[in-house]
Amino acid sequence: MRLLNHIKTGKVIRLVNQDKQRLVIMEDKHYRWLIFDAIIQSVMLKRAPNRVLMPHQQALLIPLLFTKPSRIIELGLGGGNFTRSIKALSPNSQLITAENDKDVIRAFDDYFNPEAIRFDIRHQTGEQLLVEQHNKFDWVVCDIYDHDNHHFMEQIKQSLLTQQSPTYWTINLPDMPENKLNKLLESLRVITQQVLDTMRMSYQVNYLEVPRFKNVIIYIFPLPLVRLLPEECLLPLHFARRLTVAWQHTIQVGPFQSSLASE
């Protein structure tokens, strides 16, 4: 609510494709927003740009309760909330971001990278990056899922069936219709069963309905899940506790039992 109150008094500092109101950047004294097709995509606290503010974007970081990834693929840049935060939390990790919109990349460079950090951002589709980086990643974060793109689901399947080591997947679904969400979850359940039958690698699928938002976050995690010790976890302790609560509110799909190790 506080962020919404701030945006009411914010001013437009950049407008791209003005006729369609496609990409708008706004700011006030404290915050800067990226608005895409009249939907708030990203918000940055100017005095602490690495802090993740929006609940659905905080939920993208839940895998860090269980793993310390060294090779991360991000599909969709937006305002770079995940990009900045993961670089701050794990500066030694390799992070490659795919963004197919040049205007978004330009907006990030000009307005959402205040520390002028050098990121590996590539002007290409997420599918192209997945093919290019096949078998070279530990964690995929997808923030551009298109529920009409059936080829992407096939890519998830092929990736899980051919990976030599377990991988983590996090998928943000913004305002997906209930029937399509159910169909997607069933597809993932079938895929993880195929991976178990073929590769003898066990995965579980969980999803989180983010309170007060229309986002659903899907997690595909390898089993067994073992919670990292506090001194091993990349997350600050207070943030790890918050995400642990969020993880406990996820719903599991498929035949496997959730196994969050005690702290």
Secondary structure, DSSP 4 states (H G I P E B T S, - for coil): -HHHHHHHT-EEEEEESGGGT-EEEEE-SSEEEEEETTEEEEEEETTSTT---SHHHHGGGGGGGT---SEEEEE--TT-HHHHHHHHH-TTSEEEEE---HHHHHHHHHHS-TT----EEESS-HHHHHHHTTT--SEEEES---TT-HHHHHHHHHHHHH-SS--EEEEEEES--HHHHHHHHHHHHHHHHHHHHHH---EEEEEEE-TTSSEEEEEEEESS--PPPTTT-SS-HHHHHHHHHHHHT-EEESSPPP-----
